[in-house]
Amino acid sequence: MSATFLHTCIRVQDLEASIKFYTEAFGYEESRRKDFPDHKFTLVYLTLPGETIELELTYNYDHGPYDLGDGYGHIAIRVDDLEKTHKLHAEKGYEVTELKGLPGSEPKYYFVKDPDGYKIEVMR
């Protein structure tokens, strides 16, 4: 069997706020959009430059905040300069953790939350 990872989907309450977050925080670009007004939802696909895996933002019209539950963990994004990106995210007012490392190791990651509270692990 041959398989290819295509995308991951998250449901968002404010589509424009989520697009702004992912484009400003990580450089995602909108690759395509599908509107289904008769069914009251829109799909927006974002990609990082040079990547093929997409982040799908699903916006269900007139839906309130989503309950993220306790099953969701995070998505992970690697950056070139962890400290610089951490500082940038903090300056933009995003909810970020301190730099962290696994027990006994140097800091190699932190977490930032998007407008809906989804955690993104930012790694070096």
C-alpha positions as CSV (number, residue, x, y, z in Angstrom):
1,M,0.0,0.0,0.0
2,S,1.1,3.5,-0.8
3,A,-0.2,6.5,1.2
4,T,0.4,10.2,1.3
5,F,-0.5,12.6,4.2
6,L,-2.7,15.4,2.7
7,H,-4.0,17.6,5.4
8,T,-5.2,18.0,8.9
9,C,-8.5,19.9,9.7
10,I,-9.4,22.1,12.6
11,R,-12.7,23.8,13.1
12,V,-12.5,27.6,13.7
13,Q,-15.0,30.1,15.1
14,D,-13.6,33.2,13.3
15,L,-12.3,32.3,9.9
16,E,-10.6,35.6,9.2
17,A,-8.9,35.7,12.7
18,S,-7.6,32.2,12.1
19,I,-6.3,33.0,8.6
20,K,-4.6,36.1,10.0
21,F,-2.9,34.1,12.8
22,Y,-1.5,31.3,10.6
23,T,-0.3,33.7,7.9
24,E,1.3,36.1,10.3
25,A,2.6,33.7,12.9
26,F,4.1,31.1,10.5
27,G,3.9,32.4,6.9
28,Y,1.1,30.1,5.7
29,E,-0.5,31.0,2.4
30,E,-4.1,30.3,1.4
31,S,-3.9,27.6,-1.3
32,R,-7.6,27.2,-2.0
33,R,-11.0,27.9,-0.6
34,K,-14.3,26.2,-1.0
35,D,-17.5,28.0,0.0
36,F,-20.8,26.1,0.6
37,P,-23.3,28.8,1.6
38,D,-26.3,26.5,1.1
39,H,-24.8,24.1,3.7
40,K,-23.4,27.0,5.8
41,F,-19.7,26.2,5.8
42,T,-16.4,27.2,4.2
43,L,-13.2,25.3,3.9
44,V,-9.9,27.2,3.6
45,Y,-6.7,25.3,2.9
46,L,-3.4,26.8,4.0
47,T,0.1,25.7,3.0
48,L,3.6,26.6,4.0
49,P,5.8,27.8,1.1
50,G,7.5,24.7,-0.5
51,E,5.3,22.3,1.4
52,T,2.4,20.1,0.1
53,I,0.7,19.2,3.4
54,E,-2.2,21.5,4.0
55,L,-3.9,22.9,7.1
56,E,-7.6,22.9,6.5
57,L,-9.6,25.5,8.4
58,T,-13.3,24.5,8.5
59,Y,-15.6,27.4,9.3
60,N,-19.2,26.4,10.1
61,Y,-21.4,29.5,9.9
62,D,-22.9,30.8,13.2
63,H,-21.1,28.2,15.3
64,G,-19.9,29.3,18.7
65,P,-16.6,28.3,20.4
66,Y,-15.6,24.7,20.0
67,D,-14.9,22.3,22.8
68,L,-11.4,21.1,22.1
69,G,-11.9,18.2,24.5
70,D,-8.9,16.3,25.9
71,G,-8.0,14.2,22.9
72,Y,-6.4,16.9,20.8
73,G,-2.7,17.4,21.5
74,H,-1.1,19.7,19.0
75,I,0.4,20.2,15.6
76,A,4.1,20.9,15.3
77,I,6.0,23.4,13.1
78,R,9.7,23.6,12.7
79,V,11.3,27.1,12.4
80,D,14.8,28.2,11.6
81,D,15.3,30.5,14.6
82,L,13.4,29.3,17.7
83,E,14.3,32.2,20.0
84,K,13.5,34.9,17.4
85,T,10.2,33.3,16.5
86,H,9.3,32.9,20.2
87,K,10.1,36.6,20.8
88,L,8.0,37.6,17.7
89,H,5.0,35.6,18.9
90,A,5.2,37.1,22.4
91,E,5.5,40.6,21.0
92,K,2.4,40.0,18.8
93,G,0.5,39.1,22.0
94,Y,0.0,35.4,21.2
95,E,-0.4,33.1,24.2
96,V,3.0,31.4,24.3
97,T,4.8,29.2,26.9
98,E,8.4,29.6,27.9
99,L,11.0,27.7,25.9
100,K,11.0,24.1,27.0
101,G,13.1,21.0,26.6
102,L,12.5,17.4,27.5
103,P,13.9,16.4,30.9
104,G,17.7,16.7,31.0
105,S,17.9,18.5,27.6
106,E,18.2,22.1,26.4
107,P,15.1,24.1,25.4
108,K,14.1,23.0,21.9
109,Y,10.4,24.0,21.7
110,Y,7.5,26.1,23.0
111,F,3.8,26.2,22.5
112,V,1.6,28.9,21.0
113,K,-2.2,29.0,20.9
114,D,-4.2,30.0,17.9
115,P,-7.4,32.1,18.3
116,D,-9.5,29.0,19.0
117,G,-7.1,27.6,21.6
118,Y,-5.5,25.0,19.5
119,K,-1.9,24.4,20.6
120,I,1.0,24.6,18.0
121,E,4.4,23.2,19.1
122,V,7.1,25.4,17.6
123,M,10.4,23.5,17.3
124,R,14.0,24.1,16.2
